[in-house]
Amino acid sequence: MLPKDANNCPFLILAPMEGVGDSCFRKAIAALGGFDEAVRDFIRVPKNAHVKSLASVYDPHELAPIPLAAQIMGSDPELMAAMAQEMVRLGAHRIDLNCGCPSNTVTGRGAGSSLLKEPGYLHIVAKAIVQAVDIPVTLKMRSGYSDISLFRENLLAAQESGVRYITLHPRTKVDGYGPPARWDLIAEAKSILSIPLVGNGDILTVQHAIDMLSQTGCDALMIGRGSLINPFLFHQIRAHFAGQRYQPRWDDLVCYLDRYLSAMPEEIPEKTRINKLKQLLGFLFKSSDELQALRPTMLQNQQKDARFFLDHALSMLANHYS
Ligand SMILES: Cc1cc2nc3c(=O)[nH]c(=O)nc-3n(C[C@H](O)[C@H](O)[C@H](O)COP(=O)(O)O)c2cc1C
């Protein structure tokens, strides 16, 4: 579980990111590689759900040979257990329980970060899943709901449920994504837990990855937005541990963006394609001050054809890369 590579680089996980981190993005970044595993964005398991039809959106082989873990979000222990079994039937190698989603439509029904309000109930849901399947079950959590008063209790409730490891995104539900991630809480969690801990939050550079490891002692790293801004970040971290420097190649960036566009299902209207490109490129254009200055021009391009829109964005990027 969470093995380091030959150069002692920690296990690197691509974070689940509902919406922007969809299968088009996952396929595009998986072709670049550099990470060990990805986690799919959550699959909601609402009350009275029909688990078979919900589960069918999950393809464990989507990124083969890179494994894609399934993440489920809900609060009914029996349904969550049934959903986990369905995921196993589809070929999942790991099930992750979402205890972090801040969305009110989710938390209103007692799932996602709402589970952090009641460690005893979090324990019941996690344990129901652990007991239902014979593959590893893990849990991804925030540091609390409105505050961190139950931080320790939630960590221990999760650990005692039998999950193999915990991923901590150290912000509360109320924090959303605003204030800096509290890496000191990752260090604290590490001192509380005996199972492995994956550190997550605000890793945008190689130095951030090194700092998170040294400041927290966490066992592995999960990266989300940093990989949208810099899809080569995983390679750069890995190269650092090999005593090398990874220089992104222009051709790889072109392939990455081409793959993103070509992974979009045919039935998607042109306007939606362009909006999706804008969303992904919006992150990429945050990677330097120079590109940040060009971001509004890229976003305001009135081009109606997605291929031409992308070519225009590439021409802006090319100047920057040359
Ligand atoms: C657009 C977006 C969607 C997200 N969707 C999920 C999700 O489906 N499941 C989950 O556990 N976390 C989700 N997260 C949280 C991320 O996995 C991660 O914990 C958070 O962004 C902090 O890591 P980062 O700073 O590396 O992005 C999402 C985050 C963003 C920005």
The ligand as an SDF file (V2000), in Angstrom:
LIG
                    3D

 31 33  0  0  0  0  0  0  0  0999 V2000
  -13.4720   21.4030   -8.8810 C   0  0  0  0  0  0  0  0  0  0  0  0
  -13.1650   20.4740   -7.7350 C   0  0  0  0  0  0  0  0  0  0  0  0
  -13.8710   19.2910   -7.6030 C   0  0  0  0  0  0  0  0  0  0  0  0
  -13.5830   18.4110   -6.5500 C   0  0  0  0  0  0  0  0  0  0  0  0
  -14.2490   17.2070   -6.4780 N   0  0  0  0  0  0  0  0  0  0  0  0
  -13.9190   16.3370   -5.4910 C   0  0  0  0  0  0  0  0  0  0  0  0
  -14.4970   15.0330   -5.4480 C   0  0  0  0  0  0  0  0  0  0  0  0
  -15.2720   14.6220   -6.3260 O   0  0  0  0  0  0  0  0  0  0  0  0
  -14.1520   14.2280   -4.4130 N   0  0  0  0  0  0  0  0  0  0  0  0
  -13.2620   14.6290   -3.4380 C   0  0  0  0  0  0  0  0  0  0  0  0
  -12.9710   13.8680   -2.5250 O   0  0  0  0  0  0  0  0  0  0  0  0
  -12.6640   15.8310   -3.4910 N   0  0  0  0  0  0  0  0  0  0  0  0
  -12.9520   16.6790   -4.4910 C   0  0  0  0  0  0  0  0  0  0  0  0
  -12.3110   17.8780   -4.5600 N   0  0  0  0  0  0  0  0  0  0  0  0
  -11.2380   18.1860   -3.5940 C   0  0  0  0  0  0  0  0  0  0  0  0
   -9.8570   17.7850   -4.1650 C   0  0  0  0  0  0  0  0  0  0  0  0
   -9.7890   16.3850   -4.3560 O   0  0  0  0  0  0  0  0  0  0  0  0
   -8.7290   18.2110   -3.2090 C   0  0  0  0  0  0  0  0  0  0  0  0
   -8.9290   17.6190   -1.9640 O   0  0  0  0  0  0  0  0  0  0  0  0
   -8.6650   19.7280   -3.0410 C   0  0  0  0  0  0  0  0  0  0  0  0
   -8.8110   20.3930   -4.2740 O   0  0  0  0  0  0  0  0  0  0  0  0
   -7.3230   20.1530   -2.3990 C   0  0  0  0  0  0  0  0  0  0  0  0
   -6.2400   19.6780   -3.1540 O   0  0  0  0  0  0  0  0  0  0  0  0
   -5.4410   20.5950   -4.2320 P   0  0  0  0  0  0  0  0  0  0  0  0
   -5.0220   21.8470   -3.5360 O   0  0  0  0  0  0  0  0  0  0  0  0
   -4.2810   19.7380   -4.6590 O   0  0  0  0  0  0  0  0  0  0  0  0
   -6.3930   20.8880   -5.3420 O   0  0  0  0  0  0  0  0  0  0  0  0
  -12.5830   18.7510   -5.6030 C   0  0  0  0  0  0  0  0  0  0  0  0
  -11.8790   19.9430   -5.7430 C   0  0  0  0  0  0  0  0  0  0  0  0
  -12.1360   20.7960   -6.7970 C   0  0  0  0  0  0  0  0  0  0  0  0
  -11.3410   22.0750   -6.9260 C   0  0  0  0  0  0  0  0  0  0  0  0
  1  2  1  0
  2  3  1  0
  2 30  2  0
  3  4  2  0
  4  5  1  0
  4 28  1  0
  5  6  2  0
  6  7  1  0
  6 13  1  0
  7  8  2  0
  7  9  1  0
  9 10  1  0
 10 11  2  0
 10 12  1  0
 12 13  2  0
 13 14  1  0
 14 15  1  0
 14 28  1  0
 15 16  1  0
 16 17  1  0
 16 18  1  0
 18 19  1  0
 18 20  1  0
 20 21  1  0
 20 22  1  0
 22 23  1  0
 23 24  1  0
 24 25  2  0
 24 26  1  0
 24 27  1  0
 28 29  2  0
 29 30  1  0
 30 31  1  0
M  END
$$$$
